[in-house]
């Protein structure tokens, strides 16, 4: 099938139900036999290179990518652009991963797109070496890139999935690159050291790129600067060219961006770390537009941006918060933010952690804040069993009371029953856990 036919013939695939779409997408391999851009490059070419129809901003990093992507999208909308945003993972529906002007695509739109892309995928796979297939993330990325073109987007903010250099999103040619943070993750694929992981993520910076980066330690900061010098890229660092003025106890904060100063900024989302993500977003949009932004539009955009699954208040009696922190730096940020928000209130935590996520270190940050922890188990095949997680928590020594319940919904119900007026229920440790429980609430 030619790229022109794939992109223009909307009758190319038969419609399918959400269940059929999920079944097909879930049947796709997660990582494939090897990482690389060859497969996804061929796929987007077969779809008519939809990503070349609009300008792009690329967001990479360990933590904060989705929040920063959403902030950038809101700020660009406030500047009058029609904006696509690609985030991952989803919480309830695959359709959430692709948004236009902050609105996720509908189930029907998503199913129709997958139905049209599927025969292109199947035809392309016949040309691949034996046993090699397009991955789930490659297909979903192509679906989103096609959706943004068909929706007439002028710019798309693209969140990377894994690393940067070999991530499927690296098919784009971005004008601005955002590096939110660098931490240990997927070391078997990205490298054992923070320096190696930085190099993988910074690989998305092109010659003469425009880069804005979050908090980095001195060694990584120096390394990023050297990378940018080698590529003749402009580098703007949080804490140097971009500055946040804030009192953690105050409701508002100020940002000195690349071109302008923005005062009395307030966020809809909880968490002190979100101020850094918002500041990165402001700087990224300044670099994209080439000048100072309207301060009133910045205030309005940041105050209206929602970030599902990140310190998200689900209920108030008792107070219940969902937070998808899934690695040690993220959990540390979550606990620090809760200390500011909740003061002396204690936690009953419902926790599931994937087995490749340094569970002991994550729980070391969280356990001391908890009276009770329910060790449970998300639907991910990579999740620690509830018993394994309980053993990890118990191995930390004297701490909270630990209950084992493999059923997340049952664990959450038990947490509600035990919570006193001074306790807060925190569901955390895995975005899959958040997804499992959100589906039960919807």
C-alpha positions in Angstrom: 0.0 0.0 0.0 1.4 3.4 -0.9 1.8 6.2 1.6 -0.7 8.2 -0.3 -3.3 5.5 -0.1 -2.7 4.8 3.5 -3.1 8.4 4.5 -5.9 9.4 2.3 -8.1 6.4 1.9 -10.1 6.4 5.2 -12.0 3.3 4.1 -8.8 1.3 4.1 -9.6 -0.5 7.4 -12.9 -1.7 8.7 -14.1 -0.3 12.0 -13.6 -2.4 15.1 -15.0 -2.3 18.6 -13.0 -1.0 21.5 -12.6 -4.6 22.7 -11.2 -5.7 19.3 -8.9 -2.7 19.3 -7.5 -3.5 22.8 -7.1 -7.1 21.8 -5.1 -6.2 18.7 -2.9 -3.6 20.4 -2.3 -5.9 23.4 -1.2 -8.6 20.9 1.6 -6.4 19.7 5.1 -7.0 21.1 6.2 -4.5 23.8 9.9 -4.2 22.8 10.5 -6.4 19.8 13.6 -8.3 19.0 15.8 -5.2 18.8 15.5 -1.5 19.5 15.9 0.8 16.5 14.1 3.4 14.3 14.1 1.4 11.1 10.6 -0.2 11.6 8.8 2.9 12.8 10.5 5.0 10.1 9.1 2.7 7.4 5.7 2.8 9.0 5.4 6.5 9.1 6.7 6.7 5.5 4.0 4.3 4.5 1.4 6.6 6.2 2.7 9.6 4.2 5.1 11.0 6.9 2.3 12.7 8.9 4.7 14.1 11.4 6.2 16.4 8.8 2.8 18.3 8.5 3.4 20.2 11.8 6.1 21.5 14.0 7.2 19.5 17.1 8.6 19.7 20.6 10.2 16.6 22.0 10.0 15.9 25.8 12.4 13.3 27.2 13.5 12.4 30.8 13.1 10.0 33.7 10.3 11.8 35.6 8.0 14.7 34.8 7.5 14.1 31.1 3.7 13.8 31.0 3.2 16.7 33.3 5.6 18.9 31.3 4.0 17.8 28.0 0.6 18.8 29.3 1.8 22.2 30.6 3.5 22.9 27.2 0.3 22.0 25.3 -1.8 24.3 27.5 0.7 27.2 27.0 0.8 26.7 23.3 -3.0 26.6 23.1 -3.0 29.9 25.0 -0.8 31.4 22.3 -3.4 30.5 19.7 -1.9 27.2 18.3 -3.9 24.1 17.5 -1.9 21.6 19.5 -1.5 17.8 19.5 0.0 16.1 22.6 1.2 12.5 22.8 1.6 11.1 26.3 2.1 7.6 27.8 1.1 5.5 29.5 -2.7 5.8 29.5 -4.7 5.3 32.7 -8.1 4.1 31.5 -8.2 4.1 27.7 -5.6 4.0 24.9 -7.4 6.9 23.4 -6.0 9.1 26.2 -2.5 9.0 24.7 -3.3 11.4 21.9 -4.9 14.7 22.7 -5.8 17.7 20.6 -6.1 21.0 22.4 -5.9 19.0 25.7 -8.9 16.8 24.7 -8.2 13.1 24.3 -9.4 11.4 21.2 -12.7 9.5 21.5 -12.8 5.7 21.6 -14.4 5.8 18.2 -11.7 8.0 16.7 -9.0 5.8 18.2 -10.6 2.6 16.9 -11.0 4.0 13.5 -7.4 5.1 13.3 -6.1 1.7 14.5 -8.3 -0.1 12.0 -6.8 2.0 9.1 -3.2 1.7 10.3 -3.4 -2.1 11.0 -3.4 -3.3 7.3 -0.4 -0.9 6.7 1.4 -2.6 9.7 0.6 -6.1 8.4 1.8 -5.3 4.9 5.0 -3.8 6.2 5.7 -6.7 8.5 5.8 -9.0 5.5 8.9 -7.2 4.4 10.7 -7.5 7.8 13.2 -10.2 8.7 11.6 -13.4 9.9 10.3 -13.2 13.5 10.6 -9.4 13.6 7.4 -7.3 14.2 6.4 -3.7 14.8 6.1 -3.0 18.5 3.0 -1.7 20.4 4.6 1.6 21.1 5.7 2.0 17.4 2.2 1.5 16.2 0.6 3.8 18.8 3.1 6.5 18.0 2.3 6.3 14.3 -1.4 6.4 15.1 -1.0 9.6 17.2 1.2 11.3 14.5 -1.4 10.5 11.9 -4.2 11.8 14.2 -2.5 15.1 14.7 -2.2 15.7 11.0 -5.8 14.8 10.3 -6.9 17.1 13.1 -5.0 20.0 11.5 -2.5 20.5 14.4 0.0 23.2 13.9 2.4 21.9 16.6 2.6 18.6 18.5 4.3 18.0 21.8 5.7 14.5 21.8 6.6 12.6 25.0 9.3 10.0 24.6 8.6 6.5 25.9 11.9 4.8 26.6 15.2 6.8 26.5 15.4 8.9 23.4 18.0 7.7 20.9 16.1 4.6 19.8 12.7 5.6 21.0 10.0 5.4 18.4 9.2 9.1 18.9 12.7 10.0 17.6 11.3 9.9 14.1 10.3 13.5 14.5 12.6 16.4 13.8 11.8 18.6 16.8 12.5 22.4 17.1 12.7 22.4 20.9 13.9 19.6 23.1 13.0 19.3 26.8 15.0 17.1 29.2 13.0 16.9 32.5 15.3 14.8 34.7 17.8 12.0 34.6 17.5 9.0 37.0 18.3 5.3 36.9 15.7 3.5 34.8 15.7 0.6 32.3 19.4 0.2 32.9 19.4 -3.0 30.9 18.5 -0.9 27.8 19.8 2.6 28.6 23.0 1.9 30.5 24.1 1.4 34.1 25.3 4.9 34.8 23.5 8.3 34.9 26.0 9.5 32.3 25.0 6.7 29.9 21.3 7.4 30.5 21.8 11.1 29.9 23.5 10.3 26.5 20.6 8.2 25.4 18.1 10.9 26.3 20.2 13.8 24.9 20.5 12.0 21.6 17.3 13.6 20.5 19.1 17.0 20.4 19.8 17.9 16.8 22.4 20.2 15.4 21.4 23.8 16.4 18.8 22.4 18.7 17.1 24.5 21.4 17.3 22.7 24.7 15.7 23.4 28.2 16.6 21.0 31.0 15.5 20.5 34.6 17.4 19.9 37.8 20.7 18.0 37.1 23.6 17.3 39.4 26.8 19.2 38.5 28.5 16.4 36.5 25.4 15.7 34.4 24.9 19.5 33.9 28.5 19.8 32.6 28.1 16.8 30.4 24.8 18.1 28.8 26.5 21.5 28.2 29.3 19.7 26.4 26.8 17.7 24.3 25.1 21.0 23.3 28.4 22.7 22.4 29.3 19.8 20.2 26.0 20.1 18.4 25.9 23.9 18.3 22.7 23.7 20.4 21.5 26.4 22.8 21.2 25.0 26.3 19.0 26.6 29.0 19.1 25.0 32.5 16.7 25.3 35.3 18.5 27.1 38.1 20.7 29.0 35.7 19.0 30.6 32.6 15.6 29.6 33.9 14.9 30.4 37.6 12.0 29.7 40.0 11.3 32.0 42.9 9.2 30.2 45.4 8.3 29.6 49.0 7.2 26.0 49.3 4.5 27.1 51.7 3.1 29.8 49.4 0.3 29.2 46.9 2.0 31.1 44.1 5.5 31.2 42.6 7.4 33.2 40.0 9.4 32.1 36.9 12.2 34.0 35.3 12.2 32.4 31.8 14.4 32.7 28.8 12.8 36.0 27.7 10.3 37.1 30.3 9.3 37.2 34.0 6.0 35.6 35.0 4.7 36.3 38.5 1.9 35.0 40.8 1.7 31.7 39.0 -0.6 29.0 40.5 -1.1 25.4 39.6 -4.2 23.3 39.6 -2.1 20.2 40.3 -0.6 19.3 43.6 3.1 18.7 44.3 6.0 21.1 44.7 7.9 19.3 41.9 5.2 20.4 39.4 6.5 24.0 39.7 9.8 22.8 38.0 7.8 21.1 35.3 5.8 24.2 34.7 8.9 26.4 34.5 10.4 24.0 32.0 7.2 24.3 29.9 7.3 28.1 30.0 10.9 28.1 28.8 10.2 25.6 26.1 7.3 27.6 24.7 9.4 30.8 24.8 12.1 29.0 22.8 9.4 27.7 20.4 7.8 31.1 19.8 11.1 33.1 20.0 10.0 35.6 22.6 8.3 36.6 25.8 4.8 35.2 26.4 1.8 37.1 27.6 1.9 36.8 31.4 -1.9 36.7 31.8 -2.2 33.8 29.3 0.7 31.9 31.1 -1.1 32.3 34.5 -4.4 31.1 33.0 -2.9 28.1 31.1 -0.9 26.8 34.0 -3.8 27.2 36.5 -6.1 25.2 34.2 -3.8 22.2 33.4 -4.8 18.9 34.9 -2.4 15.9 35.2 -4.3 12.7 35.9 -2.7 10.1 38.2 -0.2 12.6 39.7 -1.1 13.5 43.2 -4.7 13.4 42.0 -7.4 13.8 44.6 -10.0 11.1 44.1 -12.2 11.6 47.2 -12.3 13.8 50.2 -14.1 11.7 52.9 -11.6 10.4 53.7 -9.0 12.2 51.6 -7.8 9.8 48.9 -4.9 10.6 46.5 -3.8 8.6 43.5 -0.1 9.1 42.6 1.7 7.2 39.9 5.3 7.5 41.3 7.1 4.5 40.0 10.8 4.9 40.8 12.9 6.1 43.8 13.3 9.8 42.7 9.6 10.1 41.9 8.6 8.6 45.3 11.0 10.9 47.1 9.3 13.9 45.3 5.9 12.6 46.2 6.7 12.2 49.9 8.3 15.7 50.0 5.2 17.2 48.4 2.9 15.3 50.8 4.9 16.6 53.8 4.1 20.2 52.5 0.5 19.5 51.6 -0.7 17.3 54.5 1.5 18.6 57.3 1.3 16.1 60.1 -1.4 13.8 58.7 -0.4 10.2 58.4 -0.9 7.8 55.5 -2.6 4.5 54.8 -0.9 3.4 51.6 -2.1 1.0 48.9 1.0 0.0 47.0 2.1 -2.1 44.0 5.5 -1.9 42.4 7.0 -3.5 39.3 9.9 -5.8 39.9 12.4 -3.7 37.9 11.8 -0.5 39.9 14.0 -0.7 43.0 11.1 -1.4 45.3 13.2 -1.4 48.5 14.5 2.2 47.8 11.0 3.4 46.9 9.6 2.0 50.1 12.4 3.5 52.1 11.1 6.9 51.1 7.4 6.1 51.8 7.2 3.7 54.7 8.2 6.1 57.5 5.1 8.3 56.6 2.7 5.4 56.8 0.7 3.9 59.7 -0.5 1.0 57.5 0.6 -0.3 54.1 -1.5 -2.6 51.9 0.9 -4.6 49.7 -1.1 -5.4 46.6 -0.5 -6.4 43.0 -1.4 -4.6 39.8 -2.4 -6.3 36.6 1.0 -5.9 35.0 2.9 -9.2 34.4 6.0 -7.3 35.7 4.4 -6.5 39.1 5.9 -8.0 42.3 3.4 -10.3 44.0 1.7 -8.9 47.0 3.7 -11.3 49.2 7.0 -10.3 47.6 6.3 -6.6 48.1 5.3 -7.2 51.8 8.6 -9.0 52.3 10.5 -6.0 50.8 8.7 -3.7 53.2 9.2 -5.9 56.2 12.9 -6.2 55.3 13.3 -2.4 56.0 13.0 -3.1 59.7 10.5 -1.6 62.2 7.9 0.3 60.3 4.2 0.5 59.5 1.7 -2.4 59.9 1.7 -4.4 56.6 -1.4 -6.2 55.2 -1.2 -8.4 52.1 -4.1 -8.3 49.6 -3.4 -9.2 46.0 -6.7 -7.6 44.9 -6.1 -3.8 44.5 -9.8 -3.0 44.7 -10.2 -5.0 47.9 -7.1 -3.4 49.4 -8.5 0.0 48.7 -11.9 -0.8 50.2 -10.1 -2.0 53.4 -8.0 1.2 53.5 -11.2 3.2 53.4 -12.7 1.2 56.2 -9.6 1.7 58.4 -8.9 5.4 57.7 -9.5 7.8 60.6 -10.2 11.5 60.1 -6.5 12.3 60.4 -5.3 9.7 57.9 -5.0 10.0 54.2 -5.2 7.1 51.7 -2.4 7.2 49.2 -2.5 4.8 46.2 0.9 4.7 44.6 3.9 2.8 43.2 2.7 2.0 39.7 0.7 3.7 37.0 -0.7 0.3 36.2 -2.1 0.1 39.7 -3.7 3.6 39.2 -5.1 2.4 35.9 -6.6 -0.8 37.4 -8.4 1.2 40.1 -9.5 4.0 37.8 -11.2 1.5 35.5 -13.1 0.2 38.5 -14.2 3.7 39.4 -15.3 4.7 35.9 
